Amino acid sequence: MAAKKVIAICQSGGEFVTNKDGSLSYNGGEAYAIDIDEQTKLNDFKSEVAEMFNCSKPKMVVKYFLPSNKKTPITISKDKDLQRMINFVGDSGTVDVYIMSEEAAARNTPNMPARRSSRRNVAEDADPVPAPVDVPMANGIDQGDVYLQNETPIMCTPLNRLDEKQAAQQWENTITGVDQRFGSINEFREALHKYSIAHGFAYRYKKNDSRRVTVICKAQGCPWRIYASRLATTQLVSIKKMNPKHTCEGATAKAGHRSTRGWVGSIIKEKLKTTPNYKPKDIADDIKREYGVQLNYSQARRAKKIAKEQLQGSFKEAYALIPYFCEKIKETNPGSIATFTTKDDSSFHRLFFSFHASISGFQQGCRPLLFLDSTPVNSKYQANLLSATAADAQDGIFPVAFAIVDAEDEENWRWFLQELKSAASISSQITFISDFQHGLKKALAEIFDQSHHSYCLRHLAEQLIRELKGQFSHEARRLLISDFYSAANALTLDGFKQATENIKAISSDAYDWVIQSEPEHWASAFFGGARYSHTSSNFGHPFYSWVSEAGELPITQMIDVLRGKLMESIYKHRIEAGQWTTKLTPSNEEKLQMETAVARSFQVLLTQGNVFEVRGESVYVVDIDHWDCSCKGWQLTGLPCCHAIAVCECIGKSPYDFCSRYFTTESYRLTYAESIYPVPNVDLPDPDESAEPAIIVTPPPAKSQQGRSKSKPTESIDMTKLKLQCSKCKGLGHNKRTCKESTQSSESVGTDEQ
């Protein structure tokens, strides 16, 4: 079995910073990627890193985080530690590794919260719950009860002795006394909540803000109290004073009666990390069994929602982070474009991203061909993703730019296209493949007036069936779509006329629709741009699957997940291309060799100048100087057809000299030459440290609760099957190399069936 391979993103020269939730992020420095596997030795790894960063290997310290714990960096000190890290990574394929000297490690890593007990629950290492609303004093009466203001306690059955003992064992030492430290105020609050449940008492806040917390026992006259505050210049929180003695009968209170949905959320969030589909019914059953707390279905569902926000952060607060996130993108990836706009009421309107690596890759190595498409984002707020993707030399997707907008309409598409034109510095002719609705047709014609707009065949076929719905049987509809694709793929005027006549025989209404749908924007016989055999705008479908995976995250996290996937994809393709030795990329090399094999059976005759006649089963004319063949295959694909290759072999020229540069290995490498770099976690600045008021961004309107947004729809089976057409007999479902019979016996455009 092959050794498991992992890409180690090695970072050095920066520093660890403690976030408000107690987690650590690494800011600054530079990063390089190294391939490692289970056979890699630590000494060899350090040697490569030392050479890369020009640092001392003997004094090098290597650290990383476990996937579910961003608070405690793990040190790699021997080979077994390195192998364990590779196993912890799972299927993600990448791991962030931090390189520092021994002195820097002692100075740079923030102090971690004091450990409370060897019996603590694993869940205590998880991210803390969001801070409760600060509790004010009203008319001298303390309003700071343990409950969140807008949340009622969950009714429960009393804990039995076994449950009480279990809770006590887990949480009785979450608070140990003076000088105990926590990563944040939130972490302290969570520890206090667990401690009170384990010891069976209720409490209330006397002081509760982002810097100081004072808590007393809820029982009147009881001396138990605790005071904690933030350490200066850090996010760490330390217990300064504590009286651990109770004189009340608080221990008789049942822990379950003080449990809220927020508390349940903090309990289940660890399981939610590994089991995203954790069902509310299972949540209720587990909480009842383990803690004696009785939840109904809606309470469990709301607790799950709270747990997701604890893990992912607030969707609402993420919009406020957009200005800072855009600045961090431009700071860490110079040359990138990150811009946003809001409406008059400060609500989110649209957000555009194009990384420098994407811009450079498109300009240096990709064809002048862009696919425009959109997909809904599965968010609680109104959101759609607009994207522009290109095709690399292997016909793989290469995202160039994308935007999150509050609605897919003409105004937002126009804004996206203007930002795209500016970001990619597009001045030459570009062929766009897109839908023609939502104002795209008009916006493209105005903003890219020298370019070509090809209508997406899939959208056209869907609209044709939708507008003529109910007029045909399923079989007639299948033949109609078959003839429509034949008309689109026909390379000559005669071929187009034949296909449309077949449509007319089925329905004159359908024929009129096709003729009036501007064939110059979709039919190969008339289209003036270079589509390189592409006809559908959903070319970037794999990119939409990334959006689907990240769509349930808050907006800044979603963008960063997409950035991370782009970063990994670029690195992977760059490594892949480094192993190629052919002039063309592997897929195009294979196509050229197949055409070369066919070319050997042809006879070539010189007619005039550099115009040749190629004879086989039919006669074709090749103009070698103008890269033109009467079969239209050369012009359509960018690679010489078998007839052109036959001419090349006859006159002693290499067919490689007549291949579009966009299919070469060199162009592929240029596409993936630049890197996308990590972006540190972004938090809102402390209000006391902010010199100027921050730009305010609030969420757009929430989505309607009617139904659920769907990911990008896939093509129907009928439409997918119709894309492959034989250029020899015009039949469907095969190509000319696998065509076994003549035109009369082939499956042609539905004529025989009629």
For each residue, the residues with C-beta under 8 A, 3 or more apart:
1:
2: 5
3: 37 38 39
4: 37 38 86 87
5: 2 35 36 37 93
6: 35 36 37 86 89 93 94 95
7: 33 34 35 36 93 94 95 568 571 572
8: 33 34 35 36 45 94 95 97
9: 31 32 33 94 95 96 97 678
10: 31 32 33 34 49 52 53 97 98 99
11: 14 26 29 30 31 96 97 98 99 678
12: 29 30 31 53 55 98 99 100
13: 28 29 30 53
14: 11 26 27 28 29
15: 26 27 28 29 108
16: 24 25 26 27 73 98 108 109 110
17: 24 25 26 27 110 680
18: 22 23 24 110 183 184 234 235 236
19: 22 23 24 25 184 235 681 683
20: 184 186 235 683
21: 127 128 183 184 186 187
22: 18 19 71 113 127 128 182 183 184 186 187 235
23: 18 19 70 71 127 183 681
24: 16 17 18 19 65 70 71 73 110
25: 16 17 19 70 680 681
26: 11 14 15 16 17 29 96 98 680
27: 14 15 16 17 680
28: 13 14 15 680
29: 11 12 13 14 15 26
30: 11 12 13 53
31: 9 10 11 12 677 678
32: 9 10 52 53
33: 7 8 9 10 571
34: 7 8 10 45 48 49 52
35: 5 6 7 8 575
36: 5 6 7 8 40 45 82 86
37: 3 4 5 6 40 86
38: 3 4 83 86 87
39: 3
40: 36 37 44 45 82
41: 44 45 79 82
42: 45 46 62 76 77 78 79 81 82
43: 46 47
44: 40 41 47 48
45: 8 34 36 40 41 42 48 49 62 82
46: 42 43 49 50 57 60 62
47: 43 44 50 51 57
48: 34 44 45 51 52
49: 10 34 45 46 52 53 55 57 60 62 99
50: 46 47 53 54 55 56 57 60
51: 47 48 54
52: 10 32 34 48 49
53: 10 12 13 30 32 49 50 99
54: 50 51
55: 12 49 50 60 99 101
56: 50 59 60 101
57: 46 47 49 50 60
58:
59: 56 101 102 103
60: 46 49 50 55 56 57 99 100 101
61: 75 99 100 101 102 104 105
62: 42 45 46 49 75 76 97 98 99
63: 73 74 75 76 97 98 100 105 109
64: 73 74 76 85 95 96 97 98
65: 24 69 70 72 73 74 96
66: 69 72 74 88
67: 88 89 90 92
68: 125 126 270 273
69: 65 66 72 125 126
70: 23 24 25 65 127
71: 22 23 24 112 113 125 183
72: 65 66 69 112 125
73: 16 24 63 64 65 98 109
74: 63 64 65 66 81 85
75: 61 62 63 81
76: 42 62 63 64 81 82 85 97
77: 42 81
78: 42 81 82
79: 41 42 82 83
80: 83 84
81: 42 74 75 76 77 78 84 85
82: 36 40 41 42 45 76 78 79 85 86
83: 38 79 80 86 87
84: 80 81 87 88
85: 64 74 76 81 82 88 89 95 97
86: 4 6 36 37 38 82 83 89 95
87: 4 38 83 84
88: 66 67 84 85 95
89: 6 67 85 86 92 93 94 95
90: 67
91:
92: 67 89 95
93: 5 6 7 89 568
94: 6 7 8 9 89 568
95: 6 7 8 9 64 85 86 88 89 92
96: 9 11 26 64 65 678
97: 8 9 10 11 62 63 64 76 85
98: 10 11 12 16 26 62 63 64 73
99: 10 11 12 49 53 55 60 61 62
100: 12 60 61 63 104 105 108
101: 55 56 59 60 61 104 105
102: 59 61 105 106
103: 59 106 107
104: 61 100 101 107 108
105: 61 63 100 101 102 108 109
106: 102 103 109
107: 103 104
108: 15 16 100 104 105
109: 16 63 73 105 106
110: 16 17 18 24 234 236
111: 181 236
112: 71 72 181 183
113: 22 71 180 181 182 183 187 236
114: 176 179 180 181
115: 120
116: 120 124 173 174 175 176 180 191
117: 120 172 173 174 176
118:
119: 169 170 173
120: 115 116 117 124 170 171 173 174
121: 124 170 171
122: 125 270
123: 126 266 267 269 270
124: 116 120 121 174 191 194
125: 68 69 71 72 122
126: 68 69 123 266 269 270 273
127: 21 22 23 70 269 310 311
128: 21 22 183 184 186 187 189 190 266 310
129: 186 189 190 262 263 265 266 306 310
130: 186 309 310 314
131: 185 186 189 210
132: 135 148 149 189 208 262
133: 148 149 150
134: 208 209 210
135: 132 142 143 144 145 149 205 208
136: 143
137: 140 141 142 143 144
138: 141 143
139:
140: 137
141: 137 138
142: 135 137 204 205 206
143: 135 136 137 138 149
144: 135 137 204 205 206 208
145: 135 204 205 218
146: 193 196 202 203 204 205 218 258
147: 151 152 153 258 260
148: 132 133 151 260 262
149: 132 133 135 143
150: 133
151: 147 148 260 261 262
152: 147 260
153: 147 257 258 259 260
154: 256 259 260 261 264 293 294 295 299
155: 294
156: 254 256 257 259 292 293 294 295
157: 256 288 292 293 294
158: 254 256 292
159: 163 164 167 254 255 256 291 292
160: 163 164 292
161: 164 165
162: 165 166
163: 159 160 166 167 290 291 292
164: 159 160 161 167 168 200 255
165: 161 162 168 169
166: 162 163 169 170 290
167: 159 163 164 170 171 197 198 255 291
168: 164 165 171 172 198 199
169: 119 165 166 172
170: 119 120 121 166 167 194 198
171: 120 121 167 168 174 194 195 197 198
172: 117 168 169 195 198 199
173: 116 117 119 120 176
174: 116 117 120 124 171 191 192 194 195 198
175: 116 180 191 192 195 226 239 242
176: 114 116 117 173 180
177: 180 239 242 244
178: 239 240 241 242
179: 114 238 239
180: 113 114 116 175 176 177 238 239
181: 111 112 113 114 231 236 237 238 239
182: 22 113 185 187 188 191 228 236 237 238
183: 18 21 22 23 71 112 113 128 187 235 236 237
184: 18 19 20 21 22 128 187 188 235 236 237
185: 131 182 188 189 210 211 213 228 230 237
186: 20 21 22 128 129 130 131 189 190
187: 21 22 113 128 182 183 184 190 191 237
188: 182 184 185 191 192 213 228 237 239
189: 128 129 131 132 185 186 192 193 213
190: 128 129 186 187 193 194 266
191: 116 124 174 175 182 187 188 194 195
192: 174 175 188 189 195 196 203 215 226
193: 146 189 190 196 197 263 266
194: 124 170 171 174 190 191 197 198
195: 171 172 174 175 191 192 198 199
196: 146 192 193 199 200 201 202 203 255 258
197: 167 171 193 194 200 255 258 259
198: 167 168 170 171 172 174 194 195 255
199: 168 172 195 196 246 250 251
200: 164 196 197 250 251 252 253 254 255
201: 196 217 218 219 224 246 248 250 251 253
202: 146 196 217 218 219 250 253 258
203: 146 192 196 215 216 217 218 224
204: 142 144 145 146 215 216 218
205: 135 142 144 145 146 208 213 214 215
206: 142 144 214 215 216
207: 212 213 214
208: 132 134 135 144 205 213 214
209: 134 212 213
210: 131 134 185 230
211: 185 229 230
212: 207 209 227 228 229 230
213: 185 188 189 205 207 208 209 227 228 229 237
214: 205 206 207 208 225 226 227
215: 192 203 204 205 206 225 226 227
216: 203 204 206 222 224 225
217: 201 202 203 222 223 224 225 246 248 250
218: 145 146 201 202 203 204 222 250
219: 201 202 222 246 248 249 250
220:
221: 247 248
222: 216 217 218 219 246 247 248 250
223: 217 243 245 246 247
224: 201 203 216 217 243 244 245 246 248 250
225: 214 215 216 217 241 242 243
226: 175 192 214 215 239 241 242 243
227: 212 213 214 215 239 240 241 242
228: 182 185 188 212 213 237 238 239 240
229: 211 212 213 237 238 240
230: 185 210 211 212 234 235 236 237
231: 181 234 236 237 238
232:
233:
234: 18 110 230 231
235: 18 19 20 22 183 184 230
236: 18 110 111 113 181 182 183 184 230 231
237: 181 182 183 184 185 187 188 213 228 229 230 231
238: 179 180 181 182 228 229 231
239: 175 177 178 179 180 181 188 226 227 228 242
240: 178 227 228 229
241: 178 225 226 227
242: 175 177 178 225 226 227 239
243: 223 224 225 226
244: 177 224
245: 223 224
246: 199 201 217 219 222 223 224 250 251
247: 221 222 223
248: 201 217 219 221 222 224
249: 219 252
250: 199 200 201 202 217 218 219 222 224 246 253
251: 199 200 201 246
252: 200 249
253: 200 201 202 250 257 258
254: 156 158 159 200 257 258
255: 159 164 167 196 197 198 200 258 259 291
256: 154 156 157 158 159 259 291 292 293 294
257: 153 156 253 254
258: 146 147 153 196 197 202 253 254 255 263
259: 153 154 156 197 255 256 263 264 291 293
260: 147 148 151 152 153 154 263 264
261: 151 154 264 265 299 302 303 306
262: 129 132 148 151 265 266 303 306
263: 129 193 258 259 260 266 267
264: 154 259 260 261 267 268 283 287 293 295 299 300 303 306 307
265: 129 261 262 268 269 303 304 305 306 307 309 310
266: 123 126 128 129 190 193 262 263 269 307 310
267: 123 263 264 287 291
268: 264 265 271 272 278 283 286 287 303 304 307
269: 123 126 127 265 266 272 273 307 308 310 311
270: 68 122 123 126 273 274
271: 268 274 275 278 286
272: 268 269 275 276 278 304 307 308 311
273: 68 126 269 270 311
274: 270 271
275: 271 272 278
276: 272
277:
278: 268 271 272 275 282 283 304
279: 282 283
280: 283 284 297 298 300 301 303 304
281: 284 285 297 300
282: 278 279 285 286
283: 264 268 278 279 280 286 287 295 300 303 304
284: 280 281 287 288 294 295 296 297 299 300
285: 281 282 288 289
286: 268 271 282 283 289 290
287: 264 267 268 283 284 290 291 293 295 300
288: 157 284 285 291 292 293 294 295
289: 285 286
290: 163 166 286 287
291: 159 163 167 255 256 259 267 287 288
292: 156 157 158 159 160 163 256 288
293: 154 156 157 256 259 264 287 288
294: 154 155 156 157 256 284 288
295: 154 156 264 283 284 287 288 299 300 303
296: 284 299 300
297: 280 281 284 300 301
298: 280 301 302
299: 154 261 264 284 295 296 302 303
300: 264 280 281 283 284 287 295 296 297 303 304
301: 280 297 298 304 305
302: 261 298 299 305 306
303: 261 262 264 265 268 280 283 295 299 300 306 307
304: 265 268 272 278 280 283 300 301 307 308
305: 265 301 302 308 309
306: 129 261 262 264 265 302 303 309 310
307: 264 265 266 268 269 272 303 304 310 311
308: 269 272 304 305 311 312
309: 130 265 305 306 312 313 314 315
310: 127 128 129 130 265 266 269 306 307
311: 127 269 272 273 307 308
312: 308 309 552 553 554 557
313: 309 317 318 554 557
314: 130 309 317 318 554
315: 309 318 319 379 380 381 554 555 699
316: 319 320 698 699
317: 313 314 320 321 554 684
318: 313 314 315 321 322 554 555 556 557
319: 315 316 322 348 555 697 698 699
320: 316 317 684 694 696 697 698
321: 317 318 324 325 556 682 683 684
322: 318 319 325 326 340 348 351 555 556 697
323: 326 327 340 694 695 697
324: 321 327 328 682 683 684 685 694
325: 321 322 328 329 338 556 559 560 679 682
326: 322 323 329 330 338 339 340 351
327: 323 324 330 331 338
328: 324 325 331 332 679 680 682
329: 325 326 332 333 336 338 353 355 563 679
330: 326 327 333 334 336 337 338
331: 327 328 334
332: 328 329 677 678 679 680
333: 329 330 336 355 356 357 676 677 679
334: 330 331 356
335: 356 359 360
336: 329 330 333 353 354 355 356 359
337: 330 352 353 354 359 401 419 422 423
338: 325 326 327 329 330 351 352 353
339: 326 351 352 419
340: 322 323 326 348 349 350 351 352 697
341: 349 350 415
342: 346 347 348 349 695 696 697 698
343: 346 347 348 349
344:
345: 698
346: 342 343 696 697 698
347: 342 343 406 697 698 699 700 701
348: 319 322 340 342 343 351 381 406 555 697 698 699 700
349: 340 341 342 343 405 406 700
350: 340 341 403 404 405 406 412 415 416
351: 322 326 338 339 340 348 403 404 405 555 559
352: 337 338 339 340 401 402 403 415 416 419 423
353: 329 336 337 338 401 402 403 559 563
354: 336 337 358 359 400 401 402 419 420 423 424
355: 329 333 336 358 359 563 566 676
356: 333 334 335 336 359 360 674
357: 333 360 361 566 570 674 675 676
358: 354 355 361 362 398 399 400 401 566 676
359: 335 336 337 354 355 356 362 363 400 401 423 424 425
360: 335 356 357 363 364 673 674
361: 357 358 364 365 366 390 392 398 400 570 670 671 672 673 674
362: 358 359 365 366 390 398 400 424 671
363: 359 360 366 424 425
364: 360 361 667 670 671 673
365: 361 362 392 393 662 667 668 669 670 671 672 673
366: 361 362 363 369 390 391 392 398 400 662 667 671
367: 390 391 530 532 638 660 662
368: 428 429 430 431 530
369: 366 390 391 430 431 433 530 531 532 534
370: 388 389 390 400 430 431 432 433
371: 388 389 390 391 432 433 434 534 537 538 539 540
372: 386 387 388 432 433 434 435 440 537
373: 386 387 389 434 435 456 537 538 539 540 544 712
374: 384 385 386 387 408 438
375: 384 385 387 544 547 548 711 712
376: 383 384 385 709 710 711
377: 383 384 385 404 547 551 558 709
378: 548 551 552 708 709 711
379: 315 382 383 551 552 555 558 703
380: 315 702 703
381: 315 348 406 699 700 701 702 703
382: 379 406 407 700 701 702 703
383: 376 377 379 404 405 406 555 700
384: 374 375 376 377 404 405 406 407 408 412
385: 374 375 376 377 402 403 404 405 544 547
386: 372 373 374 402 403 405 408 412 413 416
387: 372 373 374 375 399 401 402 403 540 543 544
388: 370 371 372 399 400 401 402 416 420
389: 370 371 373 397 398 399 400 539 540 543
390: 361 362 366 367 369 370 371 397 398 399 400
391: 366 367 369 371 395 396 397 398 532 534 539
392: 361 365 366 395 396 397 398 573 668 671 672
393: 365 584 585 588 662 663 664 665 667 668 671
394: 585 586 587 588 668
395: 391 392 587
396: 391 392 573
397: 389 390 391 392 539 540 541 542 543
398: 358 361 362 366 389 390 391 392 671
399: 358 387 388 389 390 402 540 543 566
400: 354 358 359 361 362 366 370 388 389 390 420 424
401: 337 352 353 354 358 359 387 388 416 419 420 423 424
402: 352 353 354 385 386 387 388 399 543 562
403: 350 351 352 353 385 386 387 412 416 419
404: 350 351 377 383 384 385 555 558 559
405: 349 350 351 383 384 385 386 408 412 415 416
406: 347 348 349 350 381 382 383 384 412 700 701
407: 382 384 412
408: 374 384 386 405 412 413 438
409: 412 413 438 439
410: 413 414 438 439 440 442 443
411: 414 415 439
412: 350 384 386 403 405 406 407 408 409 415 416
413: 386 408 409 410 416 417 438 439 440 443
414: 410 411 417 418 439 443 447
415: 341 350 352 405 411 412 418 419
416: 350 352 386 388 401 403 405 412 413 419 420
417: 413 414 420 421 443 444 447 448
418: 414 415 421 422 447
419: 337 339 352 354 401 403 415 416 422 423
420: 354 388 400 401 416 417 423 424 426
421: 417 418 424 426 447 448
422: 337 418 419 425
423: 337 352 354 359 401 419 420
424: 354 359 362 363 400 401 420 421
425: 359 363 422
426: 420 421 430 448
427:
428: 368 450
429: 368 450 451 452 529
430: 368 369 370 426 448 451 452
431: 368 369 370 451 452 453 454 529 530 531
432: 370 371 372 444 448 451 452 453 454
433: 369 370 371 372 454 455 456 531 534 535 536 537 539
434: 371 372 373 440 444 453 454 455 456 537
435: 372 373 438 440 455 456 459 537
436: 440 441 453 455 456 459 521
437: 440 441 459
438: 374 408 409 410 413 435
439: 409 410 411 413 414 442 443
440: 372 410 413 434 435 436 437 443 444 453
441: 436 437 444 445 453
442: 410 439 445 446
443: 410 413 414 417 439 440 446 447
444: 417 432 434 440 441 447 448 451 453
445: 441 442 448 449 453
446: 442 443 449
447: 414 417 418 421 443 444
448: 417 421 426 430 432 444 445 451
449: 445 446
450: 428 429
451: 429 430 431 432 444 448 529
452: 429 430 431 432 527 528 529 530
453: 431 432 434 436 440 441 444 445 521 529
454: 431 432 433 434 521 522 527 529 531 535
455: 433 434 435 436 459 460 517 518 521 522
456: 373 433 434 435 436 459 460 535 536 537 538
457: 460 461 485 488 522 535 536
458: 461 462 536 537 538 715 719
459: 435 436 437 455 456 462 463 537
460: 455 456 457 463 464 484 517 522
461: 457 458 464 465 481 484 485 719
462: 458 459 465 466
463: 459 460 466 467
464: 460 461 467 468 480 481 484 510 513 514 517
465: 461 462 468 469 477 480 481
466: 462 463 469
467: 463 464 513
468: 464 465 471 472 507 509 510 513
469: 465 466
470:
471: 468 507 509
472: 468 476 477 480 506 507
473: 476 477
474: 477 478
475: 478 479
476: 472 473 479 480 506 507
477: 465 472 473 474 480 481 718
478: 474 475 481 482 718
479: 475 476 482 483 502 506 750 753 754
480: 464 465 472 476 477 483 484 503 506 507 510
481: 461 464 465 477 478 484 485 718 719 722
482: 478 479 485 486 722 732 749 750
483: 479 480 486 487 499 500 502 503 506 749 750
484: 460 461 464 480 481 487 488 499 503 514
485: 457 461 481 482 488 489 719 722 723 725 732
486: 482 483 489 490 495 499 502 725 730 732 749
487: 483 484 490 496 499 500 503 514 519 523
488: 457 484 485 522 523 524 535
489: 485 486 524 535 725
490: 486 487 494 495 496 498 499 523 524 525 730
491: 495 524 525 631 632 636 727
492: 495 496 525 632
493: 496 497 525
494: 490 497 498
495: 486 490 491 492 498 499 525 730
496: 487 490 492 493 499 500 519 523 525 526
497: 493 494 500 501
498: 490 494 495 501 502 749
499: 483 484 486 487 490 495 496 502 503 749
500: 483 487 496 497 503 504 511 514 515
501: 497 498 504 505
502: 479 483 486 498 499 505 506 749 750 751 754
503: 480 483 484 487 499 500 506 507 510 511 514
504: 500 501 507 508 510 511
505: 501 502 754
506: 472 476 479 480 483 502 503 510 754
507: 468 471 472 476 480 503 504 510 511
508: 504 511 512
509: 468 471 512 513
510: 464 468 480 503 504 506 507 513 514
511: 500 503 504 507 508 514 515
512: 508 509 515 516
513: 464 467 468 509 510 516 517
514: 464 484 487 500 503 510 511 517 519
515: 500 511 512 519
516: 512 513
517: 455 460 464 513 514 522
518: 455 521 522
519: 487 496 514 515 522 523 525 526
520: 523 526 527 528
521: 436 453 454 455 518 527
522: 454 455 457 460 488 517 518 519 527 535
523: 487 488 490 496 519 520 526 527
524: 488 489 490 491 527 531 632 636
525: 490 491 492 493 495 496 519
526: 496 519 520 523
527: 452 454 520 521 522 523 524 531
528: 452 520
529: 429 431 451 452 453 454
530: 367 368 369 431 452 638
531: 369 431 433 454 524 527 534 535 636
532: 367 369 391 636 637 638 662
533: 636 637
534: 369 371 391 433 531 539
535: 433 454 456 457 488 489 522 531 723
536: 433 456 457 458 539 715
537: 371 372 373 433 434 435 456 458 459
538: 371 373 456 458 541 544 712 715
539: 371 373 389 391 397 433 534 536
540: 371 373 387 389 397 399 543 544
541: 397 538 544 545 712 714
542: 397 545 546
543: 387 389 397 399 402 540 546 547
544: 373 375 385 387 538 540 541 547 548 711 712
545: 541 542 548 549 711
546: 542 543 549 550 561 562 565
547: 375 377 385 543 544 550 551 558 562 711
548: 375 378 544 545 551 711 712
549: 545 546 561
550: 546 547 553 557 558 561 562
551: 377 378 379 547 548 558 711
552: 312 378 379
553: 312 550 557 558 561
554: 312 313 314 315 317 318 557 558
555: 315 318 319 322 348 351 379 383 404 558 559
556: 318 321 322 325 559 560 682
557: 312 313 318 550 553 554 560 561
558: 377 379 404 547 550 551 553 554 555 561 562
559: 325 351 353 404 555 556 562 563
560: 325 556 557 563 564 679
561: 546 549 550 553 557 558 564 565
562: 402 546 547 550 558 559 565 566
563: 329 353 355 559 560 566 567 676 679
564: 560 561 567 568 678
565: 546 561 562 568 569
566: 355 357 358 399 562 563 569 570 676
567: 563 564 570 571 675 676 677 678
568: 7 93 94 564 565 571 572
569: 565 566 572 573
570: 357 361 566 567 573 574 672 674 675 676
571: 7 33 567 568 574 575 675
572: 7 568 569 575 576
573: 392 396 569 570 576 577 668 671 672
574: 570 571 577 578 669 672 673
575: 35 571 572 578 579
576: 572 573 579 580
577: 573 574 580 585 665 668 669 672
578: 574 575 669
579: 575 576
580: 576 577 585 586 665 668
581:
582: 585 586 589 665
583: 589 656 664 665
584: 393 588 589 592 656 659 663 664 665
585: 393 394 577 580 582 588 589 663 664 665 668
586: 394 580 582 589 590
587: 394 395 590 591
588: 393 394 584 585 591 592 639 659 663
589: 582 583 584 585 586 592 593
590: 586 587 593 594
591: 587 588 594 595 637 639
592: 584 588 589 595 596 639 640 645 655 656 659
593: 589 590 596 597
594: 590 591 597 598 737
595: 591 592 598 599 639 640 641 642 645
596: 592 593 599 600 642 645 655
597: 593 594 600
598: 594 595 601 602 642 737
599: 595 596 602 642 643 645 646 649
600: 596 597 646 649
601: 598 616
602: 598 599 614 615 616 642 643 646
603: 614 615 616
604: 612 613 614 615 646 647 650
605: 612 613 614 615
606: 611 612 613
607: 611 612 613 621
608: 611
609: 625
610: 623 624 625
611: 606 607 608 621 622 623 624
612: 604 605 606 607 621 622 624 647 650
613: 604 605 606 607 619 620 621 622
614: 602 603 604 605 619 620 621 622 643 646 647
615: 602 603 604 605 619
616: 601 602 603 619 620 643
617:
618:
619: 613 614 615 616
620: 613 614 616 629 630 631 643
621: 607 611 612 613 614 629 630
622: 611 612 613 614 628 629 630 643 644 646 647
623: 610 611 626 627 628 629
624: 610 611 612 627 644 647 648 651 653 658
625: 609 610
626: 623
627: 623 624 634 635 640 644 658
628: 622 623 634 635
629: 620 621 622 623 632 633 634 635 641 643 644
630: 620 621 622
631: 491 620 634 641 643 727
632: 491 492 524 629 635 636
633: 629 636 637 641 642 643 727
634: 627 628 629 631 637 638 639 640 641 643 644 658
635: 627 628 629 632
636: 491 524 531 532 533 632 633
637: 532 533 591 633 634 641
638: 367 530 532 634 659 660 662 663
639: 588 591 592 595 634 659 660 663
640: 592 595 627 634 644 645 648 655 658 659
641: 595 629 631 633 634 637 644 645
642: 595 596 598 599 602 633 645 646
643: 599 602 614 616 620 622 629 631 633 634 646 647
644: 622 624 627 629 634 640 641 647 648 655 658
645: 592 595 596 599 640 641 642 648 649 655
646: 599 600 602 604 614 622 642 643 649 650
647: 604 612 614 622 624 643 644 650 651
648: 624 640 644 645 651 653 654 655 657 658
649: 599 600 645 646 652 655
650: 604 612 646 647
651: 624 647 648
652: 649
653: 624 648 657 658
654: 648 657
655: 592 596 640 644 645 648 649 658 659
656: 583 584 592 659
657: 648 653 654
658: 624 627 634 640 644 648 653 655
659: 584 588 592 638 639 640 655 656 663 664
660: 367 638 639 663
661: 664 666 667
662: 365 366 367 393 532 638 667
663: 393 584 585 588 638 639 659 660 667
664: 393 583 584 585 659 661 667 668
665: 393 577 580 582 583 584 585 668 669
666: 661 669 670
667: 364 365 366 393 661 662 663 664 670 671
668: 365 392 393 394 573 577 580 585 664 665 671 672
669: 365 574 577 578 665 666 672 673
670: 361 364 365 666 667 673
671: 361 362 364 365 366 392 393 398 573 667 668
672: 361 365 392 570 573 574 577 668 669
673: 360 361 364 365 574 669 670
674: 356 357 360 361 570
675: 357 567 570 571
676: 333 355 357 358 563 566 567 570
677: 31 332 333 567
678: 9 11 31 96 332 564 567
679: 325 328 329 332 333 560 563 682
680: 17 25 26 27 28 328 332
681: 19 23 25
682: 321 324 325 328 556 679
683: 19 20 321 324
684: 317 320 321 324 694
685: 324 689 690 694
686: 689 690
687: 690
688:
689: 685 686
690: 685 686 687 693 694
691:
692:
693: 690
694: 320 323 324 684 685 690
695: 323 342
696: 320 342 346
697: 319 320 322 323 340 342 346 347 348
698: 316 319 320 342 345 346 347 348
699: 315 316 319 347 348 381 702
700: 347 348 349 381 382 383 406
701: 347 381 382 406
702: 380 381 382 699
703: 379 380 381 382 709
704: 707
705:
706:
707: 704
708: 378
709: 376 377 378 703
710: 376 713
711: 375 376 378 544 545 547 548 551
712: 373 375 538 541 544 548
713: 710
714: 541
715: 458 536 538 719 720
716: 719 720
717: 720 721
718: 477 478 481 721 722
719: 458 461 481 485 715 716 722 723
720: 715 716 717 723
721: 717 718 724 732 733
722: 481 482 485 718 719 725 732
723: 485 535 719 720
724: 721 732 733 734 735
725: 485 486 489 722 730 731 732 735
726: 729 730 731 732 734 735 736 739 746
727: 491 631 633 730 735 736
728: 736 739 743
729: 726 736 739 741 742 743 746 748
730: 486 490 495 725 726 727 743 746 748 749
731: 725 726 734 739 746 747 748 749
732: 482 485 486 721 722 724 725 726 747 749
733: 721 724 747
734: 724 726 731 738 739
735: 724 725 726 727 738 739
736: 726 727 728 729 739
737: 594 598
738: 734 735
739: 726 728 729 731 734 735 736 746
740:
741: 729 744 745 746
742: 729 745 746
743: 728 729 730 746 748
744: 741
745: 741 742
746: 726 729 730 731 739 741 742 743
747: 731 732 733 752
748: 729 730 731 743 751 752
749: 482 483 486 498 499 502 730 731 732
750: 479 482 483 502 753 754
751: 502 748 754
752: 747 748
753: 479 750
754: 479 502 505 506 750 751
